[in-house]
Amino acid sequence: MLTLRKYMLAIALLSLSGAAAADPIKLTDCAGLQNIYNHLTGQYILANNIDCTGFAFQPINQRDPFTGSLDGQGFTITGLSIVLPTYQSSSYISALFAIVHNAVIQNINFKNAYINNVDFKTNEENYSGLIAGQIKGNTTIANIKVDGLTIGAGQNVSNLYYTGGIVGQTNDNSVLRNVHVKNAEISNGDGAVGGLIGQTRGNTTIEGSSVYGIDPIKKQGYLCRRHDSLCAFGGLIGDASPGTINIQYSWTEGYINSSNDVGGLIGRVNATVNISNSYSMTKVESVSNAGGLIGATMDNAVINLNTVYAAGKVAKVGNGPVSHWAIIGSVSPANPPIVGHESYYDQSEHGTNRKSPNDNVSIGLSKKEMTANPQGRRFHFANWDTNIWSFGNDKYPQLNSNARPSSNQSLPPTLP
């Protein structure tokens, strides 16, 4: 009996030993990064800074998703140039990872990255983003800094493009946390484009993130050549489709122009959107439908705004319909009234009464009121948490760095 017990104990110990997690795979150069293609479930870390200058990087797998993890440990990837893949498939994706699912990608800096949008055939959907073309779900991208990003436009006017600075399209349970894009030039040809995400298709959270210095690459006068309802451009998200989108502690500053549905944070909304402790100072221009925070809403949109503001100029270009408002450009008659509290806009940029008809929340302030010193804030912004916001003389309110999630915050592999 004693022998049997020892045997069972040995088997148990052997089982526990085999279940121990394998050491992560260390990546030291761009070729190693490319070789993730051969093991899509692996756990990877960057062991040093990686210079990809001159390396023709192809998207990692167009067919099967990456389901592992990549931890950059704070190192920098420089000069990543993502080119057209040498093979074709039913979907066309330009990104570091073509598709990800149940993955964690975190703690990476990128400098001077370039993405070439895909153009194989006509009447196809194309996905582009620096990190992922598509997130199929249950994925966290966190603690990412990008300084210098160019995404070129596809040339086929009959194709539809979903282009984001970080992700082309997200699906359920996608999280972007502490993701910052600086000095980006993004063009999508025709479709939905966002500074972080081209299109959301399900529950998505953006937290503690920013897009600073975004500027579109102009194509034939305006970014979107179709001049129809498929076009949308937002500072954070191009097109927010059905699902729940939560944006908090996030901001944009730069310049966006397109033919239709342009917003400082989101281009077009057909979802439930909760925006809190966030702002946009992005200048937006459009032929039709432009707003300081949201360009346009569709029939299924529900908007909740709490402690937000817009201070970028909203401009109309050409002879399109007049749907240019301080907070939301064009509002569907089917939408319920906007709800929330303390949503402000700068009247010097938008006029004295430039809010959409169903907006019972937003209030226009003069630039002096928007940029007042702490004493001058006693009538407006008085309830804004100074642990989250800072106020200075002649400055718009700014988010404190400690209002954002800590850069060393422990991250779950998937959302609960």
Buried (B, 14 or more C-beta within 10 A) or exposed (E): EEEEEEEEEEEEEEEEEEEEEEEBBEBEBBEBBBBBBEEBEBBBBBBEBBBBEEBEBBBBBBEEBBBBBBBBEBBBBBBBBBBBBEEEEEBBBBBBBBBBBBBBBBBBBBBBBBBBBBBBEEEBBBBBBBBBBBBBBBBBBBBBBBBBBBBBBBEBEEBBBBBBBBBBBBBBBBBBBBBBBBBBBBBBBBBBBBBBBBBBBBBBBBBBBBBBBBBBEEBEEBBBBBBEEBBBBBBBBBBBBBBBBBBBBBBBBBBBBBBBBBBBBBBBBBBBBBBBBBBBBBBBBBBBBBBBBBBBBBEBBBBBBBBBBBBBBBBBBEEBEEBBBBBBBBBBEEBEEBEBEBBBBBBBBBBEEBBBEBBEBBBBBEBEBBBBEEEBBEEBBEEBEEEBBBBEEEEBBEBEEEBBBEBEEEBEEBBE
